[in-house]
């Protein structure tokens, strides 16, 4: 019984570690901002763990980065990353995880029977909403700090990342479909 009660905390810590490790898996781009899986892992935490524990995993990751551990993508110091033009994406990690978790909890409650098609549609919608929230936060912050117009900002922080994000959305959908029902057994506090 004790193991079951600690499972949500263990899973939250595990996802925080996965998000943190995600900074080491990246593809460099000419613009300087690499394609990394860290954002996908942050959004996935909300999709699989739900809004509370998923957000908890992202908060732990953000705290680790803020205290100076090298968990953020990029070679700059933590102050440069947080105060810099891409710092909005970190807020987007948290808000995207919460948005996806809330959407899935509302539209796809665990334990309820849904058709496979409906399940995929809802999970895909949650992944797209989370991605939209992530990029909205990042784009607003980028425009605010750089003074770039909308078109130049899109060229810098959105368009180069569209192919990678299509792949990430597909992976999030497949992983959520597979692991959400399994992990939910450990999150329930019966």
Backbone as a ProteinNet text record, in pm:
[ID]
protein_1_A
[PRIMARY]
XXXXXXXXXXXXXXXXXXXXXXXXXXXXXXXXXXXXXXXXXXXXXXXXXXXXXXXXXXXXXXXXXXXXXXXXXXXXXXXXXXXXXXXXXXXXXXXXXXXXXXXXXXXXXXXXXXXXXXXXXXXXXXXXXXXXXXXXXXXXXXXXXXXXXXXXXXXXXXXXXXXXXXXXXXXXXXXXXXXXXXXXXXXXXX
[TERTIARY]
82.7	0	86.9	195.7	285.1	345.5	381.4	437.2	338.4	213.2	111.2	94.5	101.5	83.5	201.8	318.6	434.8	453.6	380.3	397.2	379.9	278.4	266.7	389.7	445.9	565.2	686.1	697.9	808.1	794.3	673.6	651.4	675.3	636.2	661.3	811.4	885	1031.1	1094.5	1043.8	1096	1075.8	958.2	934.6	1018.2	1039.8	1128.1	1269.1	1313.7	1446.1	1449.5	1342.3	1336.8	1340.3	1262.8	1263.4	1403.2	1464.9	1600.1	1700.7	1692.6	1785.1	1759.1	1639.6	1604.4	1689.3	1756.7	1840	1962.5	1997.5	2115.7	2085.9	1957.9	1919.3	1867.6	1951.5	1915.8	1984.1	1919.7	1973.3	1999.4	2125.3	2154.9	2097.8	2050.7	2001.3	2086.4	2089.3	2170.9	2136.6	2010.2	1970.5	2023	2077	2133.5	2047.6	1916.1	1828.6	1809.5	1855.2	1847	1706.7	1680.8	1559.5	1592.4	1516.1	1539	1408.9	1419.6	1298.2	1247.2	1314.9	1278.5	1135.5	1096.9	960.4	858.5	888.6	799	782.7	890.9	885.3	805.7	818.1	741.4	592	554.2	412.6	361.8	444.9	409.2	383	453.8	430.7	287.8	235.5	96.7	-1	33.1	-56.3	-64.4	46.2	49	17.5	75.3	56	-66.1	-120.7	-232.6	-183	-275.5	-233.6	-156.6	-193.1	-126.9	14.9	27.9	160.3	247.7	185.9	261.3	320	238.3	287.9	395.7	376.2	477.2	611.5	610.9	736.3	804.4	725.4	783	835.2	762.5	807.8	940.7	952.2	1079.1	1191.8	1167.9	1266.8	1305.3	1206	1235	1314.4	1280.5	1354.2	1498.9	1518	1655	1735.8	1674.9	1744.5	1771.1	1675.6	1690.9	1798.1	1821.5	1927.4	2064.4	2066.5	2194.9	2235.2	2153	2188.9	2174	2259.8	2259.8	2150.9	2024.8	1913.6	1841.4	1874.4	1811.5	1890.7	1819	1884.5	1953.9	2075.3	2151.2	2276.3	2372.7	2501.4	2515.3	2420.9	2429.2	2397.7	2430.3	2398.9	2250.1	2207.4	2065.7	1999.6	2069.4	2011	1986.5	2080	2066	1948.5	1935.1	1826.6	1691.2	1678.5	1550.2	1512	1608.3	1580.3	1590.1	1639.5	1659.3	1532.7	1544.4	1426.5	1361.5	1431.6	1369	1316.6	1328.3	1279.8	1130.2	1054.4	909.9	873.3	962.3	934.7	933.9	1015.1	1015.3	881.8	824.3	689.7	590.2	612.9	527.1	533.2	648.5	658.6	552.6	548	455.2	311	281.8	143.6	95.3	184	148.4	116.7	196.7	171.1	37.4	8.4	-118.4	-235	-223.6	-331.8	-362.5	-259.3	-279.9	-340	-289.7	-341.5	-486.5	-523.9	-662.7	-754.5	-711.6	-792.8	-816.8	-710.8	-727	-812.5	-793.7	-873.6	-1021.6	-1051	-1190.5	-1255	-1180.5	-1239.6	-1215.6	-1117.6	-1083.1	-1056.8	-1160.6	-1139.2	-1091.5	-999.6	-947.2	-1055.9	-1057.1	-1156.1	-1281.5	-1304.9	-1421.3	-1384.3	-1480	-1456.3	-1477.8	-1381.3	-1389.4	-1347.1	-1397.3	-1353.2	-1207.5	-1139.4	-999	-985	-1075.2	-1069.2	-1088.1	-1185.6	-1209.5	-1088.7	-1029.4	-911.3	-797.9	-770.9	-664.2	-695.4	-820.5	-858.5	-837	-880.1	-865.5	-718	-641.4	-498.6	-426	-458.3	-396.1	-432.8	-558.2	-600.9	-524	-508.8	-434.3	-288.7	-227.1	-88	-75.8	-170.8	-168.2	-192.8	-286.7	-313.1	-189.3	-127	-5.7	104.1	120.7	222.5	189.5	62.4	21.5	50.6	14.6	38.8	188.5	267.6	413.1	467	429.5	480.7	422.8	298.5	240.7	321.6	353.1	433.9	571.4	634.4	767.8	770.3	672.3	667	642.7	550	521.1	644.8	711.9	833.5	944.1	961.6	1064.1	1038.7	915.3	881.3	901.1	863.4	874.7	1020.1	1109.9	1248.8	1334.9	1299	1381.8	1330.7	1202.6	1144.2	1117	1135	1108.4	958.3	925.7	786.6	740.5	612.3	552.6	619.1	638.8	696.8	838.8	919.8	1058.9	1065.1	974.4	968.8	928.9	828.1	785.2	900.2	976.3	1090	1199.7	1210.2	1316.4	1277.9	1154.5	1121.4	1009.6	947.4	840.3	866.1	882.9	890.8	1000.3	1122	1224.2	1191	1100.8	1071	944.1	875	750.1	772	868	884.6	914.8	1002.7	1035	915.2	833.3	716.5	606.7	599.7	505.3	544.5	673.4	722.5	696.1	718.9	696.7	550.3	459.7	316.6	279.6	330.3	302.5	354.3	476.8	533.1	453.2	411.4	332.4	201.1	137.3	10.7	32.3	131.2	156.6	196.8	284.6	329.8	217.6	136.9	25.3	-77.3	-108.8	-205.6	-157.4	-27.9	29.6	44.4	98.6	139.1	39.2	-48.4	-142.3	-229.8	-288.9	-371.3	-290.5	-167.1	-82.4	-42.6	6.9	54.1	-60.9	-179.7	-293.7	-322.1	-289.3	-309.5	-225.1	-111.7	-23.5	-56.5	-135.1	-170.9	-297.2	-381.5	-505.9	-476.7	-543.3	-526.4	-652.3	-669.3	-789.3	-789.1
-119.2	0	125.3	122.3	237.2	269.8	165.4	186.5	259.7	221	281.2	429.3	466	605.5	692.2	634.8	713.9	714	631.7	620.7	753.6	836.6	963.5	1053.3	1053.9	1136.3	1081.6	950.7	887.2	915.2	902.7	929.7	1076.5	1166.4	1309.1	1336.1	1278.4	1295.2	1232.9	1117.7	1052.1	1139.3	1197.3	1283.6	1410.8	1464.1	1581.2	1545.5	1425.3	1379.7	1360.9	1306.5	1288.6	1423.3	1519.8	1653.1	1712.9	1699.8	1754.5	1689.6	1558.9	1487	1519.7	1566.7	1599.5	1709.1	1788.8	1896.1	1840.9	1717.5	1658.6	1593.6	1581.6	1522.3	1635.1	1682.6	1797.5	1795.2	1865.4	1879.8	2028.2	2068.5	2210.5	2264.4	2387.9	2456.3	2580.8	2630.6	2748.6	2872.1	2888.3	3006.1	3008.9	2899.7	2896.6	2824.6	2815.9	2746.2	2604.3	2504.6	2366	2308	2204.6	2125	2023.4	2027.5	1937.1	1864.9	1755.8	1682.8	1727.3	1822.8	1866.5	1920.5	1998.7	2051.7	1939.1	1841.3	1727.4	1652.8	1633	1562	1640.4	1772.8	1855.6	1843.7	1854.6	1842.4	1700.7	1603.5	1463.6	1436.6	1506.5	1486.9	1522.6	1630.7	1666.7	1570.2	1518.6	1427.6	1291.1	1245	1112	1117.3	1214.2	1221.1	1301.9	1380	1467.4	1605.6	1699.1	1838.1	1862.5	1795.9	1820.3	1764	1634.9	1572.7	1610.1	1630.5	1674.9	1813.6	1904.5	2038.4	2030.1	1940.5	1922.9	1882.9	1793.9	1751.5	1869.3	1951.1	2067	2169.8	2190.1	2285.6	2239	2111.2	2058.9	2085	2056.2	2082.8	2231.2	2320.2	2464.1	2508.3	2455.1	2489.1	2440.9	2320.2	2268.3	2359.8	2407.1	2499	2633.5	2682.3	2813.7	2814.3	2699.5	2696.5	2670.8	2657.3	2649.7	2516.1	2413.6	2285.6	2296.8	2231.6	2246.9	2164	2201.7	2125.7	2199.2	2326.2	2401.2	2383.1	2376.4	2367.3	2500.1	2494	2615.7	2620.7	2693.8	2698.5	2819.5	2911.9	3032.2	2999.3	3092	3075.4	3084.5	3041.8	3035.7	3173.7	3279.2	3412.9	3456.5	3425	3461.9	3387.5	3260.4	3180.2	3229.2	3250.1	3292	3433.4	3523.8	3662.7	3686.2	3588.4	3604.1	3585.7	3605	3599.9	3462.5	3356.1	3223.7	3177.2	3261.4	3225.7	3199.4	3258.1	3236.2	3092	3022	2881.1	2798.8	2838.5	2764.6	2779.1	2899.1	2916.7	2834.1	2826.1	2746.3	2598.1	2550.3	2409.8	2380.8	2467.8	2448.1	2464.4	2573.5	2598.8	2496.3	2451.3	2347.8	2215	2179.5	2055	2061.5	2175.9	2192	2187.6	2259.2	2263.1	2122.7	2049	1912.9	1822.4	1832.5	1749.3	1777.6	1905.7	1943.5	1896.4	1916.5	1875.9	1725	1648.3	1502.2	1457.2	1518.2	1480.5	1509	1618.4	1655.3	1571.4	1546.5	1481.4	1330.5	1283.4	1141.3	1088.2	1090.8	1045.4	900.3	874.2	738.5	646.6	525.9	428.3	427.3	532.9	536.9	473.7	408	343.6	445.1	452.9	539.2	457.1	496	427.5	464.5	380.1	406.8	536.2	559.6	681.9	804.9	801.6	914.5	938.9	831.7	843.9	914.6	870.8	934.1	1080	1110.7	1249.4	1338.6	1292.3	1372.5	1388.8	1282.5	1291.3	1382	1372	1458.9	1604.2	1629.3	1765.2	1819.4	1738.1	1781	1812	1729.9	1752.8	1881.7	1906.5	2029	2152.9	2143.5	2256.6	2286.7	2183.3	2203.2	2268.7	2223.3	2281.2	2426.4	2455	2592.8	2682.4	2636.7	2714.5	2739	2634.3	2646.5	2754.3	2745.6	2841.8	2981.1	2992.3	3123.9	3195.6	3124.4	3183.7	3223.6	3135.2	3162.8	3277.6	3282	3387	3523.3	3530.9	3658.6	3712.2	3626.8	3670.2	3709.7	3632	3660.6	3796.8	3823.3	3951.5	4067.2	4044.3	4147.8	4188.5	4091.8	4122.8	4159.3	4109.6	4139.5	4258.2	4288.6	4395.5	4354.1	4227	4176.6	4184.7	4201.5	4195	4050.7	4033.9	3900.6	3809.9	3858.4	3776.2	3732.1	3824.1	3790.7	3693	3710.2	3618.8	3478.7	3470.7	3339.3	3269.3	3345.7	3288.7	3240.7	3304.4	3268.9	3156.6	3158.8	3065.6	2966.5	2975.3	2879.9	2798	2863.1	2792.6	2685.9	2712.7	2606.7	2483.5	2500.6	2393.1	2314.1	2354.1	2285.1	2137.3	2098.9	1954.7	1874.1	1924.6	1854.4	1844.3	1948.1	1945.1	1854.1	1834.9	1735.6	1596.8	1568.1	1438.7	1427.9	1536.1	1533.9	1509.1	1573	1552.5	1405.8	1349.2	1207.8	1119.5	1146.8	1068.4	1086.5	1210.6	1234.3	1156.3	1155	1082.8	933.6	877.3	733.4	696.3	774.8	746.4	763.6	866.4	888.8	776.6	737.6	628.1	499.9	475.5	352.4	358	468.6	471.6	536.6	622.8	689.1	589.8	490.8	394.7	313.4	281.2	201.4	284.1	404.2	488.5	534.3	548.3	592.6	496.6	369.6	273.8	309.2	372.7	410.7	547	625.2	759.4	759.5	659.5	652.5	624.1	697.3	679.2	612.6	484.9	411.6	388.4
0	0	0	70.7	78.6	-58.5	-134.9	-267.9	-357.1	-351.7	-436.7	-404.8	-277.5	-239.3	-282.3	-292	-332.8	-484.5	-555.7	-700.9	-774.8	-741.9	-814.6	-797.8	-679.2	-656	-731.5	-733.7	-807.1	-956.5	-1009.3	-1151.5	-1184.8	-1095.6	-1116.3	-1121.4	-1028.2	-1027.1	-1151	-1192.1	-1312.2	-1435.8	-1450.6	-1566	-1557.7	-1437.2	-1423.5	-1470.8	-1436.3	-1481.2	-1632.4	-1690.1	-1835.5	-1907.8	-1858.2	-1919.1	-1910.4	-1795.7	-1775.9	-1870	-1884.3	-1973.1	-2119.3	-2149.9	-2287.8	-2349.2	-2267.4	-2322.8	-2394.6	-2367.7	-2430.2	-2564.4	-2598.9	-2726.4	-2814.3	-2905.2	-2986.7	-3123.1	-3216	-3351.1	-3372.5	-3392.9	-3410.6	-3542.5	-3537.9	-3657.3	-3681.7	-3804.5	-3835.7	-3751.7	-3709.9	-3633.4	-3492	-3444.5	-3310.1	-3207.5	-3231	-3137.4	-3189.8	-3115.2	-3164.4	-3152.9	-3230	-3213.3	-3104.4	-2997.1	-2884.2	-2852.2	-2778.9	-2740.1	-2603.8	-2542.4	-2409.5	-2403.4	-2502.5	-2502.5	-2515.3	-2598.9	-2614.9	-2482.1	-2410.3	-2283	-2178.8	-2181.7	-2088.4	-2116.3	-2243.3	-2278.1	-2251.4	-2278.9	-2256.4	-2108.5	-2021.5	-1877.8	-1841.1	-1897	-1870.3	-1932.7	-2050.5	-2121.3	-2052.5	-1998.7	-1937.3	-1787.3	-1717.4	-1572.4	-1531.1	-1623.3	-1589.9	-1553.6	-1536.2	-1516.1	-1386.1	-1279.7	-1150.3	-1146.8	-1167.8	-1159.8	-1279.5	-1395.7	-1512.6	-1490	-1435.5	-1403.9	-1295.7	-1200	-1094.9	-1152.2	-1250.9	-1314.7	-1384.2	-1451.9	-1522.2	-1421.7	-1313.1	-1210.5	-1150	-1121.2	-1068.1	-1166.9	-1294.1	-1398.8	-1401	-1395.5	-1399.1	-1276.9	-1160.4	-1038.2	-1048.8	-1099.7	-1116.8	-1207.4	-1315.5	-1405.5	-1342.1	-1263.8	-1200.3	-1091.9	-1030.2	-928.3	-990.2	-1121.8	-1190.3	-1248	-1231.8	-1293.5	-1445.7	-1519.6	-1666.3	-1734.6	-1711.8	-1767.8	-1880.1	-1901.7	-2009.2	-2137.5	-2250.3	-2379.6	-2407.7	-2452.3	-2480.9	-2396.6	-2445	-2376.9	-2284.2	-2289	-2206.5	-2061.5	-1973.3	-1832.6	-1808.1	-1691.8	-1659.2	-1667	-1625.5	-1630.4	-1774.5	-1862	-2003.1	-2065.3	-2029.8	-2086.5	-2035.7	-1905.7	-1849.7	-1892.7	-1894.9	-1930.8	-2080.9	-2153.9	-2296.8	-2377.9	-2508.3	-2594.8	-2606.2	-2569.9	-2576.4	-2440.2	-2338.8	-2205	-2199.6	-2290.9	-2293.7	-2322.4	-2391.2	-2419.6	-2291	-2193.1	-2066.4	-1994.4	-1997.9	-1942	-2022.2	-2152.2	-2238.7	-2207.3	-2159.8	-2118.2	-2011.9	-1911.5	-1799.9	-1845.4	-1913.6	-1955	-2058	-2145.9	-2242.8	-2174.6	-2074.5	-1999.6	-1927.3	-1866	-1794.9	-1893.4	-2004	-2103.2	-2156.7	-2192.5	-2245.1	-2138.8	-2016.1	-1907.9	-1875.7	-1871.8	-1843.3	-1955.8	-2078.6	-2193.4	-2194.5	-2172.4	-2169.6	-2052	-1936.3	-1819	-1841.6	-1912.7	-1936.9	-2047.3	-2155	-2271.6	-2278.6	-2203.7	-2210.8	-2069.8	-1984.3	-1847	-1843.7	-1754.7	-1741.1	-1689.1	-1738.8	-1696.6	-1781.4	-1858.2	-1947.2	-2080.3	-2139.2	-2268.8	-2381	-2470.4	-2587.7	-2708.8	-2824.3	-2945.6	-2971.2	-3043.9	-3075.7	-3154.5	-3248	-3328.6	-3240.9	-3150.7	-3061	-2970.4	-2923.6	-2837.6	-2912.1	-3033.6	-3111.5	-3142.3	-3170.7	-3201.3	-3079.5	-2963.4	-2841.2	-2804.7	-2811.7	-2777.5	-2876.5	-3003.3	-3104.1	-3078.3	-3044.4	-3012.6	-2893.1	-2790.1	-2670.9	-2706.1	-2790	-2830.1	-2911.1	-2999	-3079.9	-2994.5	-2900.9	-2810.3	-2726.6	-2672.3	-2591.8	-2675.4	-2798.4	-2887	-2918.6	-2943.1	-2970.3	-2849.7	-2730.3	-2608	-2590.4	-2609.9	-2598.1	-2692	-2819.1	-2916.2	-2895.3	-2850.8	-2823.4	-2715.4	-2607.8	-2499.8	-2550.9	-2625.8	-2677.7	-2776.2	-2865.1	-2967.8	-2904.5	-2810.2	-2744.5	-2674.9	-2600.2	-2528.4	-2626	-2731.1	-2831.1	-2895.6	-2935.3	-2997.5	-2899.5	-2776.1	-2672.7	-2651.1	-2644.6	-2612.1	-2733	-2850.1	-2968.1	-3047	-3033.8	-3112.9	-3257.3	-3287.9	-3422.6	-3451	-3577.8	-3620.3	-3626.2	-3655.4	-3655.9	-3758.4	-3880.4	-3986.9	-3955.8	-3908.4	-3875.6	-3758.1	-3662.8	-3548	-3593.4	-3679.8	-3730.4	-3802.2	-3879.2	-3952.2	-3858	-3741.8	-3647.7	-3552.3	-3501.4	-3393.2	-3422.8	-3538.6	-3567.9	-3694.1	-3804.1	-3932.6	-3936.8	-3888.9	-3895.1	-3809.9	-3714.3	-3620.2	-3654.7	-3759.5	-3794.8	-3825.3	-3910.3	-3937	-3810.2	-3726.4	-3601.9	-3509.5	-3507.4	-3419.7	-3471.1	-3600.1	-3653.3	-3603	-3608.9	-3558.8	-3408.2	-3333.7	-3189	-3155.6	-3229.4	-3203.8	-3227.7	-3336.3	-3364.4	-3250.9	-3205.9	-3095.1	-2966.1	-2937.9	-2816.7	-2820.9	-2936.8	-2949.4	-2926.1	-2992.1	-2977.8	-2835.2	-2775.7	-2638.9	-2536.6	-2555.9	-2463.5	-2474	-2595.7	-2617	-2548.5	-2556.9	-2501.6	-2349.3	-2297.2	-2156.2	-2060.3	-2106.8	-2015.8	-1939.8	-2007	-1931	-1829.4	-1863.8	-1773.9	-1652	-1677.4	-1566.7	-1478.7	-1536	-1455.3	-1340.3	-1357.1	-1248.1	-1126.5	-1149.1	-1038.2	-981.8	-1056.2	-1008.5	-926.1	-942.9	-866.3	-720.9	-635.2	-489.6	-433.9	-461.3	-416	-267.4
[MASK]
++++++++++++++++++++++++++++++++++++++++++++++++++++++++++++++++++++++++++++++++++++++++++++++++++++++++++++++++++++++++++++++++++++++++++++++++++++++++++++++++++++++++++++++++++++++++++++++

